[in-house]
């Protein structure tokens, strides 16, 4: 009991001494004595006026503290009379027990009616430039004695780094920019905290609004729990909600909800964000309705300036008249996003980009986004552009008299500076692409750009049972862009292509095409005028729809003779083969080897097409080779074998097709002359042959008579010779007989 009494007595004595200390502090301390000195010090350091309205008063209830009343800080010269800083009421309270322990802790700091005006004039100067630019006043180094005293004071009056809270109400920040002609106002309705103490969490609640002259009106509510621990800042349970309207946003209303857990390590300078979840909803404006969600895990290294996002997922559902087909679902996800600010590099790995059911997968690597230098590889199994854009039916054709006239010229503006610095290495592949009712398969496109040269090589696909292979180059090194195109198209079914594209197969056949073109310029007229190159095209087993060439010829023949025109049953011209080559020089195409073979016609042609003036002058020669039965236009035997010239000239969109009748008559006369000449030549040949035969016959008779006479003479000669020989033989025998008789007679005489 005695000990208890002693403790009670000591407690009573402590309270009594505390009351004496507080009473002495209240009675002896007069803060108003320092107002003038503080104002003079501010005037000396800044050249501005710091004014206090009312006395600084001490408060005892509900807490021991000071009520500062209102005060203002004047504006910079040339920025008006309104103060730069104005506070209606400010008060601070101190924990009594900490004061008794000579270790005072601020219980609560209250600011009400704080107004801060920040301005920029038309010359680009701000009303705080004079404060930021004032020369630093380096205080004189304290003496050893003074330093020791200061150290003692610090040790004796040590704030333990905690106070019961902060309360800021009815505060405003105004930013005026005379150059931009804009003014923004931030209204802080309430900013409150709980007990702030190291290594203990405390709540923070913020309610504010932002407004700008009918351009923006936004409200923001934020709640979180803040913890300072082991030199790290932790924000747990962070929730932020905001609603905004105004002309600065392209929708009528936007609402944002954000939740996250944030940690910042001050020694490592690392910021970590986990459980990041953002929801954005909009209504009205360009979008009738939209919902967007973003989830990720984020880390930011301030020292190395590296940002990384893991498990990034963005999903959007956009609806409105401005959206193709009225609605689109957009998705972007990546296993990892890396942003290196010091290297100006960005990487998206295991990227999935989705537009409705269309998905692209791959990666995007930006090695230097200021240049930029980009590497990417994206692939999709199927990309239906028509379905995405809501293209189901072809629009009704606009009558010619209601069509707007085409512009005389069109500029093709390219970002030349960007192209000169762009470094790009990418690959895009699509299994099936549907666009403008066309179906393209196995698309492969490789893109490369460096030192002002952009190349699309190869650019290939399977196109309507054929193959398409091209190489495109854009050279932006000079003042004007230079385009180069090399293209080969093989076994392309042009009829099916035109049927899908235009619903009309005006031309059909297996097509081979080769192009080699170049042009330069920024305007369409310049590109046409500078176009150079050559082309070759060949079609097999096809037809030209809407035009029966043989019927045209026979109709013209019937009109000339006054006969009834033949009936047209099939409006097309079949051909088994058609080929053409052309050269283009400075926008003028010339060709002299058109060759088209049909069952009844052989067509050749030559002429030119002026791409700049959009005119053509082409002469087609059609030669009939047989009677007409397969094309349902009667017969034209008298025209068979003739060349029928057709001159196609004038504007290429509405050319004049002129059947050259004088040429036909000339050709017919030439043909008749040729026939007469051939007949005369035939008759001459017959007469010549007859004369030759008669001459030959006469000659043969003469030769026979001569031969007979010669044979008779020869026979007579032979008879005479035989007679002479016989006579000689007889004479010889007679002589021999006589000689032998004489010899015998002599021998007889001798013997």
C-alpha positions in Angstrom: 0.0 0.0 0.0 2.8 2.3 0.8 4.4 1.7 -2.6 1.1 2.5 -4.2 0.8 5.7 -2.4 4.3 6.6 -3.4 3.6 5.9 -7.1 0.3 7.9 -6.9 2.2 10.8 -5.4 4.9 10.6 -8.0 2.2 10.6 -10.8 0.5 13.5 -9.3 3.8 15.4 -9.0 4.5 14.6 -12.6 1.1 15.9 -13.8 1.6 19.0 -11.6 5.0 19.7 -13.1 3.6 19.1 -16.6 0.8 21.6 -15.9 3.4 24.1 -14.7 5.6 23.5 -17.8 2.6 23.9 -20.1 1.3 27.0 -18.2 4.8 28.5 -18.4 5.0 27.7 -22.1 1.7 29.3 -22.8 2.4 32.3 -20.6 5.9 33.0 -21.9 5.9 31.9 -25.6 4.7 34.5 -28.1 5.1 33.3 -31.7 3.9 36.6 -33.1 7.3 38.1 -32.2 8.8 35.9 -35.0 6.3 36.9 -37.8 8.1 40.1 -38.8 11.5 38.4 -38.7 10.2 35.6 -40.8 8.7 38.0 -43.3 11.9 40.0 -43.5 13.9 36.8 -44.1 11.6 35.7 -46.9 11.8 39.2 -48.4 15.6 39.1 -48.2 15.9 35.7 -49.8 13.2 35.9 -52.5 12.3 39.5 -53.0 8.7 38.5 -52.3 6.3 39.4 -49.5 5.2 36.9 -46.9 2.2 38.3 -45.1 0.3 37.0 -42.1 -3.3 38.0 -41.4 -4.2 37.7 -37.7 -2.2 36.6 -34.7 -0.6 33.2 -34.3 -2.5 31.7 -31.4 -1.8 28.8 -29.1 -4.5 26.2 -28.6 -5.0 23.9 -25.6 -8.1 22.0 -26.7 -8.6 19.5 -28.1 -4.8 19.4 -28.5 -1.8 21.6 -27.6 -0.7 23.5 -30.7 -0.6 26.7 -32.8 -3.2 28.2 -35.1 -1.4 30.2 -37.7 -4.4 31.8 -39.3 -4.1 33.0 -42.9 -1.0 33.9 -44.8 0.0 34.7 -48.4 3.1 34.7 -50.5 3.2 37.4 -53.3 3.5 36.7 -57.0 6.4 37.4 -59.2 6.6 40.9 -60.9 4.5 41.0 -64.1 2.2 38.1 -63.1 -0.6 40.2 -61.5 -1.6 41.1 -58.0 -3.0 37.8 -56.9 -0.6 36.0 -54.5 1.2 33.0 -55.7 0.5 31.1 -52.5 -2.5 31.7 -50.2 -3.5 29.7 -47.0 -6.7 30.5 -45.2 -6.0 28.5 -42.1 -3.1 26.4 -40.9 -2.7 24.7 -37.6 -0.3 22.3 -36.0 -0.7 20.3 -32.8 1.9 18.5 -30.6 1.6 15.4 -28.5 1.7 16.6 -24.8 3.5 13.5 -23.5 6.2 13.7 -26.1 6.6 17.4 -25.2 7.0 16.5 -21.5 9.7 13.9 -22.6 11.4 16.7 -24.5 10.9 14.6 -27.7 7.9 16.4 -29.2 5.8 14.6 -31.9 3.5 16.6 -34.1 0.0 15.3 -33.5 -1.6 16.7 -36.6 -0.9 19.2 -39.4 -4.0 20.9 -40.8 -4.1 23.1 -43.9 -7.4 24.6 -45.1 -8.0 26.8 -48.1 -4.5 26.3 -49.6 -4.3 28.0 -53.0 -1.2 27.8 -55.3 -1.2 29.8 -58.6 1.4 28.7 -61.2 1.7 30.7 -64.3 3.6 31.0 -67.7 3.5 34.2 -69.7 3.6 34.7 -73.4 7.4 34.9 -73.3 7.7 31.5 -71.8 8.6 32.7 -68.3 7.1 31.2 -65.2 6.3 32.9 -61.9 8.8 30.7 -60.1 11.8 31.3 -62.3 13.1 33.9 -59.9 12.9 31.4 -57.1 14.6 28.6 -58.9 17.3 30.9 -60.3 18.2 32.7 -57.0 21.8 32.2 -56.0 22.3 29.7 -53.3 23.2 31.3 -50.0 25.8 29.0 -48.5 25.7 29.4 -44.7 28.9 29.9 -42.8 30.3 26.7 -41.4 29.4 26.5 -37.7 32.2 26.8 -35.2 33.1 23.8 -33.1 31.3 25.3 -30.2 28.3 26.2 -32.2 28.2 22.9 -33.8 28.3 21.2 -30.4 25.5 23.4 -29.2 23.4 22.6 -32.3 24.1 18.9 -31.8 23.0 19.1 -28.2 19.8 20.9 -29.2 19.1 18.3 -31.9 19.7 15.5 -29.4 17.5 17.3 -26.8 14.7 18.1 -29.4 14.6 15.0 -31.5 11.5 14.4 -33.6 10.9 10.7 -33.7 9.5 10.8 -37.2 5.9 10.3 -36.3 2.8 12.5 -36.2 -0.8 11.7 -35.9 -1.8 12.8 -39.4 -2.1 15.3 -42.2 -5.3 17.0 -43.2 -5.5 19.2 -46.3 -9.0 20.5 -47.2 -10.6 22.9 -49.7 -7.3 23.4 -51.5 -6.6 24.5 -55.1 -3.8 24.5 -57.6 -4.2 26.7 -60.7 -1.9 26.4 -63.8 -2.2 29.0 -66.5 -0.2 28.8 -69.8 -0.5 32.0 -71.9 1.4 30.4 -74.8 -1.0 27.4 -75.1 -4.0 29.5 -74.0 -4.9 26.8 -71.4 -5.7 26.9 -67.8 -6.0 23.9 -65.5 -7.4 23.8 -62.0 -6.9 21.0 -59.4 -9.3 21.0 -56.5 -8.2 18.9 -53.5 -11.4 18.4 -51.5 -9.6 16.2 -48.9 -6.3 14.7 -48.3 -6.0 12.9 -45.0 -3.8 10.3 -43.4 -3.7 8.3 -40.2 -0.9 8.1 -37.7 2.4 8.4 -39.7 5.2 6.4 -38.0 8.2 4.5 -39.3 7.6 0.8 -39.8 3.9 1.1 -39.2 1.3 1.2 -42.0 -1.0 4.2 -42.1 -4.0 5.0 -44.4 -4.1 7.7 -47.0 -7.3 9.0 -48.6 -7.4 11.6 -51.4 -10.4 13.2 -53.1 -9.7 15.7 -55.8 -10.9 17.2 -59.1 -9.2 18.5 -62.2 -10.9 21.0 -64.5 -9.9 23.0 -67.6 -12.2 25.6 -69.2 -14.8 23.1 -70.5 -12.0 20.9 -72.0 -11.7 18.5 -69.0 -13.6 17.8 -65.8 -12.3 14.9 -63.8 -12.8 13.5 -60.3 -10.4 11.2 -58.5 -10.6 9.1 -55.4 -7.6 7.3 -54.0 -7.2 5.0 -51.0 -4.2 3.0 -49.9 -2.2 1.9 -46.9 1.4 3.3 -46.7 4.3 1.6 -44.9 7.8 2.8 -44.5 10.0 -0.2 -43.6 13.6 -1.1 -44.0 14.1 1.9 -46.4 11.3 0.7 -48.5 7.9 2.3 -49.3 4.9 -0.1 -49.6 1.5 0.9 -50.9 -0.9 -1.9 -50.2 -4.5 -2.2 -51.2 -4.1 0.8 -53.6 -7.4 1.7 -55.2 -7.9 4.5 -57.6 -11.2 5.5 -59.2 -11.6 8.4 -61.6 -14.4 9.8 -63.8 -13.8 12.4 -66.5 -15.7 14.3 -69.2 -14.7 17.1 -71.6 -13.5 18.0 -75.0 -10.0 16.7 -74.4 -11.2 13.1 -74.4 -12.8 11.6 -77.5 -15.7 10.2 -75.5 -18.5 11.6 -73.4 -17.7 9.9 -70.2 -14.7 7.7 -69.0 -14.4 5.8 -65.7 -11.2 4.3 -64.5 -10.6 1.8 -61.7 -7.1 0.8 -60.8 -5.9 -1.6 -58.1 -2.3 -2.6 -57.3 0.3 -3.4 -54.7 3.4 -1.2 -55.0 6.8 -1.5 -53.4 9.7 1.0 -53.8 13.2 0.1 -52.4 15.1 3.3 -51.9 18.6 1.8 -51.7 18.1 -0.3 -54.9 16.0 2.3 -56.6 13.6 -0.4 -57.6 9.8 -0.1 -58.1 7.7 -3.2 -58.1 4.0 -3.3 -59.0 2.1 -6.6 -58.4 -1.6 -7.5 -58.9 -1.9 -4.5 -61.3 -5.5 -4.5 -62.5 -7.0 -1.6 -64.5 -10.6 -1.3 -65.8 -11.5 1.5 -68.2 -15.1 2.1 -69.3 -16.3 4.8 -71.7 -19.7 5.9 -73.1 -20.7 8.3 -75.8 -18.5 10.2 -78.3 -16.7 8.2 -81.0 -17.5 5.0 -79.1 -20.9 4.1 -78.0 -19.5 1.9 -75.3 -16.1 0.4 -74.5 -14.5 -1.7 -71.8 -10.8 -2.2 -71.5 -8.9 -4.3 -68.9 -5.2 -4.4 -68.2 -3.4 -6.8 -65.9 0.3 -7.2 -65.4 3.2 -7.6 -63.0 5.6 -4.7 -63.3 9.1 -3.9 -62.2 11.1 -0.7 -62.8 14.8 -0.3 -62.0 15.5 3.5 -61.7 19.2 3.1 -61.7 19.5 1.1 -64.9 16.3 2.7 -66.3 14.7 -0.7 -67.1 11.0 -1.5 -67.0 9.7 -5.0 -67.2 6.1 -6.2 -67.4 5.3 -9.9 -66.9 2.1 -11.7 -67.9 0.9 -8.6 -69.7 -2.7 -8.9 -70.8 -4.9 -6.2 -72.4 -8.4 -6.9 -73.5 -10.8 -4.3 -75.1 -14.4 -4.5 -76.3 -15.1 -1.5 -78.5 -18.5 -0.6 -79.8 -19.8 2.3 -81.9 -20.5 3.6 -85.3 -16.9 4.5 -85.8 -15.9 0.9 -85.4 -16.0 -1.3 -88.5 -18.9 -3.7 -88.2 -20.0 -1.8 -85.1 -17.9 -3.9 -82.7 -14.4 -5.2 -82.3 -12.6 -7.1 -79.6 -9.0 -6.3 -79.3 -6.4 -8.3 -77.3 -2.7 -7.9 -76.6 -0.8 -10.3 -74.4 2.8 -10.9 -73.9 4.8 -13.2 -71.6 7.3 -10.4 -71.1 7.7 -6.8 -72.0 11.0 -5.1 -71.4 11.7 -1.4 -71.7 15.3 -0.1 -71.4 15.1 3.6 -71.3 18.9 4.2 -71.3 19.2 2.1 -74.5 15.9 3.3 -75.9 14.9 -0.4 -76.4 11.6 -2.2 -76.1 10.9 -5.9 -76.4 7.6 -7.8 -76.5 8.2 -11.6 -76.2 5.6 -14.3 -76.9 3.3 -11.7 -78.2 -0.3 -12.5 -79.1 -2.3 -9.8 -80.9 -5.9 -10.5 -81.5 -8.6 -8.8 -83.5 -11.9 -10.7 -82.9 -11.0 -14.3 -84.0 -7.9 -13.2 -85.9 -4.7 -13.8 -84.1 -1.1 -12.9 -84.8 1.7 -14.5 -82.8 5.4 -13.7 -82.6 7.6 -11.0 -81.1 8.5 -7.4 -81.6 11.9 -6.0 -80.6 12.6 -2.3 -80.8 16.3 -1.8 -80.4 16.3 2.0 -80.6 12.9 3.7 -80.7 14.4 7.1 -81.4 15.8 6.0 -84.7 13.8 3.6 -84.8 15.4 0.1 -85.2 12.8 -2.6 -85.2 12.8 -6.4 -85.5 9.6 -8.4 -85.6 8.1 -11.7 -86.7 4.4 -12.2 -86.8 2.3 -15.1 -88.1 -1.4 -15.8 -88.4 -3.2 -18.9 -89.6 -6.1 -16.8 -91.0 -6.9 -13.1 -91.2 -10.4 -12.3 -92.5 -10.3 -8.5 -93.2 -13.7 -8.5 -94.8 -15.4 -10.0 -91.8 -13.5 -7.7 -89.4 -14.6 -4.7 -91.4 -18.1 -6.0 -91.9 -17.7 -6.3 -95.7 -20.4 -8.8 -96.7 -22.1 -7.4 -99.8 -20.6 -5.3 -102.5 -21.9 -1.8 -102.7 -24.3 -0.8 -105.5 -22.4 0.8 -108.3 -22.7 4.5 -108.5 -24.1 5.8 -111.8 -21.6 7.5 -114.0 -23.5 10.8 -113.9 -23.4 10.9 -110.1 -19.8 9.9 -109.7 -17.5 12.6 -108.3 -14.8 13.6 -110.7 -11.4 12.0 -109.9 -8.8 14.4 -108.6 -6.4 15.6 -111.3 -3.4 14.6 -109.1 -2.7 13.0 -105.8 0.2 13.4 -103.4 1.8 10.3 -101.9 3.4 11.9 -98.9 6.0 9.7 -97.2 7.8 10.3 -93.9 11.1 10.7 -95.7 13.1 11.6 -92.6 11.8 8.6 -90.8 12.5 6.3 -93.7 16.1 7.5 -93.9 16.7 6.6 -90.2 14.5 3.6 -90.0 16.2 0.2 -89.4 13.7 -2.6 -89.9 14.0 -6.4 -90.1 10.7 -8.2 -90.1 8.8 -11.2 -91.3 5.0 -11.5 -91.7 3.2 -14.7 -92.7 -0.5 -15.4 -93.1 -1.9 -18.8 -94.0 -5.1 -17.4 -95.5 -6.0 -13.7 -96.1 -9.5 -12.7 -97.1 -9.7 -9.1 -98.3 -12.1 -7.4 -100.8 -13.7 -10.9 -101.4 -10.3 -12.2 -102.5 -8.8 -15.3 -101.0 -5.0 -15.3 -100.8 -3.0 -18.2 -99.5 0.4 -18.9 -98.0 1.5 -15.2 -97.8 5.1 -14.6 -96.9 6.5 -11.0 -96.6 10.0 -10.1 -95.5 10.6 -6.4 -94.7 14.1 -4.9 -94.5 15.0 -1.2 -94.1 18.4 0.4 -93.6 20.1 3.6 -94.7 17.0 5.0 -96.4 16.2 1.8 -98.5 13.0 -0.1 -97.7 12.7 -3.6 -99.3 9.8 -6.0 -99.4 11.6 -9.1 -100.6 10.3 -11.7 -101.0 6.7 -10.9 -101.2 5.0 -14.1 -102.4 1.7 -16.0 -102.2 -0.4 -18.6 -103.8 -3.0 -16.7 -105.9 -5.9 -18.4 -107.6 -4.2 -21.7 -108.6 -1.1 -19.7 -109.5 2.0 -18.3 -107.8 2.8 -14.6 -107.1 6.4 -13.6 -106.4 7.6 -10.0 -106.3 10.3 -7.8 -104.9 9.6 -4.1 -104.1 12.1 -1.5 -103.2 11.6 2.1 -102.0 14.7 4.3 -102.0 14.4 7.4 -99.8 18.0 8.5 -99.8 17.5 11.3 -102.3 15.1 14.2 -102.3 12.4 12.2 -104.0 11.4 8.5 -103.4 12.3 6.0 -106.0 10.2 2.9 -106.5 11.3 -0.4 -108.1 9.0 -3.4 -108.7 9.9 -6.8 -110.1 7.0 -9.2 -110.3 6.2 -12.7 -111.7 2.8 -14.3 -111.9 2.5 -17.8 -113.1 -0.6 -20.0 -114.0 -2.9 -17.4 -112.5 -6.6 -17.9 -113.1 -7.5 -14.3 -113.8 -11.2 -15.2 -114.4 -11.7 -16.5 -110.9 -9.8 -13.6 -109.5 -12.0 -11.0 -111.3 -15.2 -12.9 -110.4 -14.4 -12.7 -106.7 -13.1 -9.2 -106.9 -15.7 -7.6 -109.3 -18.3 -10.3 -109.7 -17.5 -10.1 -113.4 -14.9 -12.4 -115.2 -14.5 -10.0 -118.1 -11.3 -11.9 -118.9 -10.4 -15.5 -118.3 -7.6 -17.8 -118.9 -4.4 -19.1 -117.3 -2.2 -16.0 -117.0 1.6 -15.6 -116.9 2.8 -12.0 -116.2 6.2 -10.5 -115.8 6.8 -6.9 -114.7 10.0 -4.9 -114.3 9.1 -1.3 -113.4 10.7 1.8 -111.8 9.4 5.3 -111.0 10.1 8.3 -108.8 8.3 11.2 -107.3 5.8 12.3 -104.6 2.8 13.0 -106.8 0.9 10.5 -108.9 1.5 12.5 -112.0 5.3 12.4 -111.4 5.2 8.7 -110.9 3.3 8.2 -114.2 5.7 10.5 -116.1 8.8 8.8 -114.7 7.6 5.2 -115.1 10.0 3.0 -117.0 10.3 -0.7 -117.6 8.9 -3.6 -119.5 6.3 -6.3 -119.2 5.2 -9.6 -120.7 1.8 -11.2 -120.5 0.5 -14.5 -121.9 -2.9 -16.1 -121.5 -4.0 -19.6 -122.5 -7.5 -21.1 -123.2 -9.5 -18.0 -122.2 -12.1 -15.6 -123.3 -12.8 -11.9 -123.4 -16.4 -11.4 -122.1 -18.8 -8.8 -123.3 -17.3 -8.5 -126.8 -17.7 -10.7 -129.8 -15.1 -9.5 -132.3 -16.3 -11.7 -135.2 -19.9 -10.5 -134.7 -18.8 -6.9 -134.8 -17.1 -7.5 -138.1 -20.0 -9.4 -139.6 -22.5 -6.7 -138.3 -20.4 -4.1 -140.1 -20.4 -6.1 -143.3 -24.2 -6.6 -143.1 -24.7 -2.8 -142.6 -22.5 -2.0 -145.6 -24.5 -4.5 -147.8 -27.8 -3.4 -146.4 -28.4 -6.9 -145.0 -29.9 -7.8 -141.6 -27.4 -8.0 -138.9 -26.7 -11.5 -137.6 -28.1 -12.5 -134.2 -25.8 -12.3 -131.2 -26.2 -15.3 -129.0 -22.9 -15.4 -127.1 -21.3 -12.2 -126.1 -17.7 -13.2 -125.8 -14.6 -13.9 -127.9 -12.8 -17.1 -127.2 -9.1 -17.5 -127.7 -6.7 -20.4 -127.4 -3.7 -18.2 -126.7 -3.0 -14.5 -126.3 0.4 -12.8 -125.7 1.8 -9.3 -125.6 5.0 -7.6 -124.6 5.5 -3.9 -124.0 8.1 -1.3 -123.1 7.4 1.7 -121.0 9.5 4.8 -121.4 8.7 8.0 -119.4 5.1 7.0 -118.9 4.3 5.8 -122.4 3.7 2.1 -123.1 4.4 0.8 -126.6 3.7 -2.6 -127.9 3.9 -4.1 -131.4 3.4 -7.8 -130.9 -0.1 -8.5 -129.8 -1.0 -12.0 -130.9 -4.3 -13.6 -130.2 -5.5 -16.9 -131.7 -9.2 -17.8 -131.7 -11.1 -20.6 -133.4 -12.0 -18.2 -136.2 -9.7 -15.3 -135.9 -6.0 -14.4 -135.8 -5.5 -11.1 -134.1 -2.4 -8.9 -134.1 -1.9 -5.4 -132.9 0.4 -2.5 -132.2 0.2 0.9 -130.6 0.8 3.0 -127.5 -0.8 4.0 -124.2 0.0 7.3 -122.7 -0.2 6.8 -118.9 0.1 10.5 -118.1 -2.6 11.7 -120.5 -4.6 8.5 -119.9 -5.1 8.0 -123.6 -4.4 5.2 -126.0 -3.9 4.7 -129.8 -3.9 1.0 -130.7 -4.5 -0.7 -134.0 -5.9 -4.2 -133.9 -5.8 -6.3 -137.0 -8.2 -9.3 -137.1 -7.9 -11.9 -139.8 -10.8 -14.3 -140.5 -9.6 -17.8 -141.1 -12.9 -19.7 -141.7 -16.7 -19.4 -141.7 -18.4 -18.5 -138.5 -20.4 -21.1 -136.8 -19.1 -21.4 -133.2 -19.6 -17.7 -132.5 -23.2 -17.5 -133.7 -22.9 -14.6 -136.1 -23.7 -16.0 -139.6 -21.2 -16.6 -142.3 -18.6 -14.3 -143.8 -16.8 -16.4 -146.4 -16.2 -13.3 -148.6 -14.2 -11.8 -145.7 -12.2 -14.9 -144.9 -8.5 -14.3 -145.2 -8.9 -10.5 -145.0 -7.3 -8.4 -142.3 -10.0 -6.3 -140.6 -8.4 -3.3 -138.8 -9.9 -1.8 -135.7 -8.4 1.5 -134.3 -8.9 1.9 -130.6 -8.1 5.5 -129.6 -8.9 8.3 -127.2 -9.4 8.3 -123.4 -8.7 4.8 -122.1 -11.8 4.8 -119.9 -14.1 5.6 -122.8 -12.1 4.8 -126.0 -13.4 5.0 -129.6 -13.5 1.7 -131.4 -13.4 2.5 -135.2 -13.8 -0.2 -137.7 -11.5 1.0 -140.6 -13.9 0.5 -143.5 -11.6 2.2 -146.0 -8.9 -0.2 -145.0 -11.3 -3.0 -145.4 -12.2 -1.8 -148.9 -8.6 -1.4 -149.7 -7.8 -4.8 -148.3 -10.7 -6.2 -150.3 -9.5 -4.5 -153.5 -6.0 -5.7 -152.9 -7.4 -9.2 -152.3 -9.4 -9.1 -155.6 -6.3 -7.7 -157.4 -4.3 -10.5 -155.8 -7.0 -13.0 -156.8 -7.1 -11.7 -160.4 -3.3 -11.7 -160.5 -3.2 -15.2 -159.3 -5.9 -16.2 -161.9 -3.9 -14.5 -164.7 -0.7 -16.0 -163.4 -2.5 -19.4 -163.4 -3.7 -18.9 -166.9 -0.3 -17.7 -168.0 1.2 -20.8 -166.3 -1.3 -23.0 -168.1 -0.6 -21.4 -171.5 3.1 -21.6 -170.8 2.7 -25.2 -169.8 0.6 -25.9 -173.0 3.1 -24.2 -175.2 5.9 -26.0 -173.5 4.1 -29.2 -174.0 3.4 -28.5 -177.6 7.0 -27.4 -178.1 8.1 -30.5 -176.4 5.7 -32.6 -178.5 6.9 -31.0 -181.8 10.5 -31.4 -180.7 9.9 -35.0 -179.9 8.3 -35.6 -183.3 11.1 -33.9 -185.0 13.6 -35.8 -183.0 11.8 -39.0 -183.8 11.8 -38.2 -187.6 15.4 -37.4 -187.4 16.1 -40.5 -185.4 14.1 -42.6 -188.0 16.0 -41.1 -190.9 19.1 -41.5 -189.0 18.3 -45.1 -188.3 17.4 -45.7 -192.1 20.7 -44.1 -193.1 22.5 -46.1 -190.6 20.8 -49.3 -191.9 21.7 -48.4 -195.4 25.2 -47.6 -194.3 25.3 -50.9 -192.5 24.0 -52.7 -195.7 26.5 -51.0 -197.9 29.2 -51.7 -195.5 28.1 -55.3 -195.4 27.9 -55.5 -199.2 31.3 -53.9 -199.4 32.7 -56.3 -196.9 31.1 -59.3 -198.7 32.5 -58.0 -202.0 35.9 -57.5 -200.5 35.7 -60.9 -198.9 34.7 -62.5 -202.2 37.5 -60.7 -204.0 39.9 -61.7 -201.3 38.8 -65.3 -201.5 39.0 -65.1 -205.2 42.5 -63.7 -205.0 43.4 -66.3 -202.4 42.0 -69.0 -204.6 44.0 -67.7 -207.5 47.2 -67.4 -205.4 46.7 -70.9 -204.1 46.1 -72.3 -207.5 49.2 -70.6 -208.8 51.1 -72.0 -205.8 49.8 -75.4 -206.5 50.6 -75.1 -210.1 54.2 -74.1 -209.3 54.5 -76.9 -206.8 53.2 -79.3 -209.4 55.8 -78.0 -211.8 58.5 -78.3 -209.2 57.7 -81.8 -208.2 
